[in-house]
């Protein structure tokens, strides 16, 4: 089921964010990059599966924004 896959990717992104919170700077950046990748993949799949206006899609977009904020690179700030 595609919605379940979206939820699993989103949860994996949250795990990567938390691991980044507890690592040293170099390790943290890698975990934050992974979190952004997983959240972006989840968001893209939610948009295709449910559409942009659905609550689960918005919830995932909020998590993607949080991961981008943690990553704090020029590219993530523009996203």
N, C-alpha and C positions, 0 to 999 in steps of 0.2 A: 504494500500500500504506500503510495507516494507521500501522503501526509505523515505517516509514521516515519518514513525516511527523513522528511524535513525536520521532524521533532528530534530525531536521533542526531542529525548533523548539528542542529542548534544546541543540543545538550553537550555534544562533544566540543563545540566552540566555547561554551561556558566553562567546561573543564579546563580547556587550554588557557583561557583567561585567568582562571584561579591559579593554575600552575605558574603562570607568568607572574602573578602577584607575589608568589613566595620564592621566586628565584632571584639570583643576582642579575645585574643589568644585562649582561650578554645573553644569558639563558632566557631572561624575560622577553627580550625582543623576539627571539625565535618562537616562543609560545604565543606571543601576541600576533605575530604574522600568521601562525597556524589558526588562531582563533578567528582572525579576519577572513581567512580563506574558507574555513568551515561555515561561518555565519553567512558569507556572501553566497556560497553554494546552496545553503539552506534557503536563503531569501530568494534567489533566482528560481529555485524549484517551487517554492510557495507561490510566486507570481504566476508561473506557468500552470500550476495545479489549481490554485484557488482564486487568483486575481489579486490586484494591488489593494483593493478596498476591504479585504477581509481582516478580522481581528488577529488571527494567527500570523498573517503576513506582517502586520504592523508590529506585533510583539517581536518577531524576528528582526525587523528593521531596527527596533530599539536596541537589541542585543548587538547587532552589527555596528551601530553607532558607538556603543560603549567599547567594543573591541577596537574600533578605529581611534577612539580617544586615548585608549591605553597605549596603542602602538605609537601614536603621536609622531608621524612622519608627514612630510609635505603632501604626499599622495593621499594619505589617510585623512588629512585635514580637508582636502578638496572633495573627498567622497562624501 
